[in-house]
Each structure stands twice: as structure tokens, then as C-alpha cells.
Amino acid sequence: MEESKVTCYCCGKEFDVSDMTIVESEYYVCPDCLESRTVVCCECGDIIFADDNAGDSNTPLCESCYDYHDYRTCSSCGAVMPYDEVYHLDYDDEDYCEDCYNRYRSDSSIDDYYYKPDPVFFGSGSRYFGVELEIDEGGEDNYKAEEVMAVANRNCWRIYCKHDGSLHEGFEIVTHPMTLNYHMNEMPWKEIVEKAKSLGYRSHQAGTCGLHIHINRNSFGDTERVQEASIARILYFFEKHWDELLKFSRRTQSQLNSWAARYGYKDTPQEMLEHAKKGNIGRYACVNLCNEETIEFRIFRGTLKLNTLLATIQLTSHICDVAYELNDKEIANLSWTDFVREYCVEPELIQYLKERQLYINDPVTTDEEV
């Protein structure tokens, strides 16, 4: 007598019923899908679908056992653990595993200036932005740095904090490389700046702080020659529109002379690049070319005003857009008015351009910089 057939719930193929396993009391699953699509609860031994795993890959759990045995999930890395292995920080009610707790409670929460971990890339794309935001006047305080990191690093390690000798009583917040979309929609910038302000920090108002943005060189092309052609156009754009960028930056000319000096105008992008390479400015240039993997925009003043921060990252992206998309003649003919009209379309950037009277002289009310 032929054995009856049933359809696999996962793959939709028919198999002999004797070859099938019933999962979660009602679903027939074939051997291949059983191996690839299910896990075994480490507490009760029931087979459950991987998508229904209330634990993690190391500790698979059905929802009932997760609740009944009082398991918890680390707010930073997502690891699952029994409640008796949970740690809590003094300043929030989140659950942490031992490793994350020790990292947050480390006496070296503010790393030294030369600390540079392996980059973690966030978002999908070819162009990534690493932001260095300096904050001051609240103390170079490990405890406060832990609070800022706790807000930023929920679920994943997005930022770290570093000592900066140019600051009096503060530190530098450094992000891992992120796409523009990730900065705008996934990065908890609002919570970060609000936490920093609540702890007594200032950035724009401190007068000592910068906002530096790194862009990966290989986003401009596959070869060094192609990359340098775009970088040359970035330098040319900076010199051609220096007055507008100076106003955008909120810096004074004397501050830029010290921390983000201009190279000086040349007639073509290629001449600009050659002039920059021959100069002795070093890394304290408006566009720092000293790093092997990135270029760094150093012109911007620090800020804890959310809209200004987001607008600055957006402007940086659009300067890279025109340098990558236009040829030398086209970028030479690109006026500031055409640039902001054609490229600067995000509401945050339009708002900030209007605040600085850089958007076709269209005035707008504004909040105070922080």
C-alpha cells in the first residue's frame, strides 16, 4: 500500500508522511527544512521555527520558556541570558551581558587620541561617512562618556569616545563609517545630542569644537587616478565657493586658519590637487588629504543642534556628488545657486541653508546653536 503524502510547510514539496516531522504541534516539515529552518528550545526540547526563536543562536528558546525561565536580552549586543546573569548600569534600567557591562563600566571609556578600532560599516552603499563630533564644557568624564555611549550603542557598537587635546573639559564622539541613509534614519543622533546637552556639554557654544567628516576614498572610483580626479574637484569646489562654505561652517576665518586652512585658489581642479600635495598644511586643512583610506572635511564648527548636524552631513554628501558626477568644466561652471537648487533637496539642509542665508537669500526663523 502506497504511503500517504503530505506537503512541507516550508518548501511546499510533497514527501511521505513517515519522513516528516511535526513542528509546533501542527506543521509538517521535511528533513532538509527541519535542519535549515528550525531550532530546538534549550529548555523544553520542543522543535520551533527559527523565525520564532525568542532566544539567540547560542541559546534557542521558545517564547514560553523565554518568559517562564525569565531570560533577558542584552540591550547592547542582543545576547540572551538567564536573569541571574544580567548586569545593570547605575544610570539606566537596561539589561546587559557581562561583556557589555564591563565595556561600559571600564575606566577607559574615553580612549586615547590614537585609538583606532577596526571599522564597522553600517548601511548598504559605496559611500560612507565617519563623523567626529567634539563636545566640551561638561568634563572629560568616563561616567558621562558611558552614558552617551549607552544611548548610541543600543543593539550595536556605533560610536566610541576619544581624548582630544584641543578641548578643555570634554571629549570627541567618533562614529563608525555609515551611509548617508543610515545617519539620517537609523543612527540615534537625536538621543545622542539630547543626552550630551543634558550632561552639560556644548559644542558650537564652547568655541573649541569641530565637526569633522571622513569619506572613504574608494567611493570615488576603483583606481587611484579616478579617485584623485574627484578629490581634485572637491578641492576646487571648496576654493570656488569658500565664502559660502565659510558661512555654512559657522567658523571664523581665524579659527579656520588654525584648524582647517584653505589651500588657495588655482584655475583648474588638477592644479588645485597638485598645489595641495605640494603644500605644507598637513592635516589641519579644510580638506585633509593625509589619510590613506579617507579624505576628511574639517571646515565645520561643532554643534549639538540636531538639524545643523544632519544638514552638515547632507551637504558633505552633495559636495561629493558633484565632484563625482560632473567633469572639470561642469564643476567650474556650477554656481552656488545652482548647486543648492539642484542638489540640496533635504528639508534639514534647506532649513539650515535658509538659516545661514545661503538658500537664494530666503530668510527663516531659527533656534539657537548649542
N, C-alpha and C positions, 0 to 999 in steps of 0.2 A: 504494500500500500504506500502510495507516494506521500511523503511528509508535507504537511501544510506549509505555506509560505507566508511570511509577514514582511512588511516594509520597514526599513530602518528609518527611525525618526530624524536622523541627522543627514544621511546622504541620499535617502529616497530609493535605494536599491532593495530588491527582494532577496531574502535569504530563508533557508529552512529555519523554522521556529526553534529547533533544538540548538542552533548556532547563536541564537540571540540572547542578550541579557536585558532584563527589565530594569530600567533606571528610574529612580524617583517614583516608584510604585506603578507606573503606567506606560512608560515609553520603551519600545523595543529598539535596541541599539546593536549594530553589527560589531564583530570583533575589532575591525580597524578603527571605527569611530569610538568604540569603547576605550581604546588605547589613546587616541588623539584628542577626544572631546570630553573626557570625564576624569574625575579625580575621586579619591577615597577619603572621606572625612576621617581625620586622625583621631577623633574622639569616639564616634559611634560605629565607624566602619561602613557606613552607608555609601553607596556609589552615587555621586551627584555630577551634574554637568559642570564643566569648568567655568562656564559663564555665571553659574550660581554659587561659585566658591566665595564664601564670606570671609575666608582667611586669605592666605597668600600662597605662593608656590612652595614655600618651605613648610607651611602649616595649613593644609587644606581643611576647610571646615564647612559643614552645612550651617544654615542660618540658625537652626535651633541650638546646635552645640555652641556656636559663637556666643549666643545670648545666655544659654543655661550655664556655661562654664565661665562666663564673664571674661571673655577675651577682649582685648583692646587693640587699636591700630595706632602706630606711631604717627603723630601729626607731621613729622618732618620727612621720613623716608618711606612710610607706608607699611613697615613691617608689622606683623601680627604677633601678639604675645599674651600670655595669661596676665590677669590683673596684678598678681603678686610680683611680676617682673616690670611693672610700669614705673616710670620716673616722672616727677613733676618739677618744673622750674618755679622759682619764687614768684615770678611776675605774671604767670598766666595759668589757666586751668587745663591746658592741653596735655595729652598723653605722649610720652617719649620713650623710645627704647634706650637701653644703656649707652649705646654708641653715640646717638644723637644728643642725649643728655650731657654726656661728657664733653662733646664738641661745643655745645652751647655754654657749658659752665667752665670751660678752660680758661686759665689765667691769661692765655694768649689769644683772646678773641679778636684783638686788634693785632694783626700780623705786622711784621716789619716791612719797610718800604720796598724791599727787593723780593718779597714773596710773590710767586707767580705759579699758581697751580696749573695742571693740565686743563685746557679749556673744555667746557661742556657746552655744546651748541644747542640752542633752543629755537624751535621753529623750523619750517621747511622752506628752503630757498638757497640762493647763491650768495646773497649779501647779508653780512651780519654786523651788528653794532655792539661794541663793548663800551659801556658808559662808566666813567669815573666821576662821581659827584662828591665834591668836598663840602663838608659841613663843619661849623666852628661854633665857639662860644658856649658849648654845653659840656666841655670836658673830654679829654682823651680817656674815656671811661669804659672799661671792659664790660661792666654790667649793662650800660646803656647800649653798647655795640651789640650785646647779646639780644637785647630787646628789639633792636632794628632788624637783626638777622632772623629772629623768631617770626617776625611778620613777613619778611621777604621769602624765607626758605621753607615755608609750609609745603610739604609734599615733595620738594626737590631743592637742590642746592643752587640757588640763583645768584647769590651775592656773597662777597666776603669783605672784610674791613681791614684797612691798612693804615699804618702810621704815615703822616706826611709832615715833613719838617717846616713847610710853609705855613702851617696852621698853628694857632696859639693854643686853643683848647678844643680840639676836635679830631676828626679822622676822615678818611676817604672811603666812600662806599663804591665798590667795584662790582660790576655785573659780569657774568659770563657772556659770551657772544650770543646775540639774539637777533632774529629778523625784525624788521620794522613792524610787521603784523603782531609778533609776539610782544614787543614792547608796548604796542597800543592796546592789545586785547587780552593778554594773558599775564603780563608782568604786573604785580600788585603795587604799582607806583603810588597810587592814591594813599594806600595804607602806609607805605614807607615814608612818604613826606609828612603825613599827619603824625606818625609816631615820632619822627625826628623833631618836628616842631613842638610836640607835647613834652619832649625831654629837654627842651630849652635850646635846641640848635637853631642856627641861622646859616644861610648860605649867601644870598645876594647881599643882605644887610650887614653881614660880617665884614665884607670888603676884602677878605683874604682868599676867597674861594673861587675855584674854577669848575667848569663843567666840560670835561674832555671826552671826545667820542672817537673810538677806534673803528676803522673799517678794514675788512680783510682785503689785501691786495689782489688776491686771485678772483675776486668778484668782478674785476675789470677785464678779465680775459685769461686765456690759457698760457700765454707766453709773457715773458718779461717785457718784450718790446711793445706788445699790445697794452699791457698794464700801464706802462710808463706813458704812453700816449694819452690815456685817460687822466692819469695823475697830473701830467703837464697841463691839461685843460682845467683841472681843478685849481691849480696854482694861478693860471691865467684868470679864471673866474674871480678868485679872491682879490687879485690886484685890480681888475677892471671894475669891480663893484665894492671896493674897500669901504667907501663912505657908508653904503647901505649896510654892509656886514658889521661895521663898527657900531652903528646904531642898533642893529639887531642884537649884538653881543652884550650890550649894557656895560661894557668895559669902558674905561677911559683910555686915551691914547697912551698915557704914561704907564698904565697897567699892562697894556699890550707890549710896549717896548721892553718890559721886564720879563713877561711870561709867554708872550705869543707874538713875537715880532713879525712884521711883514718883510718880504724878500725884496720888494722894489719892482716896479713895473718894467716889463720888456714887451716888445712888439708882437711876439708870437708865443704860443704855448711851449714850443720846443726850446726857445730862448729862455723862457721862464724856468723850465726844468734844469737846463744847463747852468743857469745863474744860481738856482737854489743849491745844486750839488756843489758848486764851487764856493759858496758862501760859508761862513764860519758861525752861523747862528746856532747850530746844534739842534737839540730837541725843543728849545724854547722858541719855537716858530709857530706862526698861525696854523700852518700845516706841517706837522712833524714827520719827516721822512726817514728818521733814524732807525725805525723798527723794521726787521726783515719781513715779517708777515703782515703788518698793518701800516696804514697811514693814520695819523691822529689829528683831528681838528681840536685845536687848543684855544680858539679865539673866544669862546663863550664864558660869561660870568656864571658862577654857580647860582642855583635857585632851589627853593623848596615850594615854589608855586607850581602846582601840577600842570596847568595849561602851558606855562612857559617851558617846562621841562619837555613835555611831549612835542610842542611846536619846534623846539630846537632839534630833536631827533629827526623830525619830519623834514625840516629844512636841509639838514645834513644829507638825508637820503636823496632829496631832489637835486642838490648840487652834484651828487654822484650820478644821478640820472642824466643830467645834461652833458656831463663830461664823458659819459659812456656812449650816449646816443648820438650826439652831434659831432660833426667834424670841426677842424680848427676854424674854418671860415664861418661856419654857422654859429659857433660859440662866441666868436669875435663880434658878430652882428646881433647877438642876443642882448636886448636891453633888459634892465631890471624890471620894468613894467611888463614886458612880455613874459619874462621868467615867472613872476608871481601870478600872472593871469593864466598861463598855460599849465604850470606845474604845481603851484601851491594851492591845492583844492581842499585840503582837510579843514574842518571847522576850527580845530585848535590852532592851526597855523594861520589861517585867515584872521582869527581873533587877535593873535599876538602881533601879526603884521600891522593890523589896524591900530593896536595899542601903541606901536612904535612909529606910527605914521609912515609906514612903508608899503601900504597897500593902496595905491592910487590916491594917497592923501585922504583916506576915508577915516574920520575920527570915530572913536568908540570909547565908552566908559570902561574903566579898568580897576582892578583890585591892586592893592599894594604888593610889591615884590617882597619875598621873605628870604 
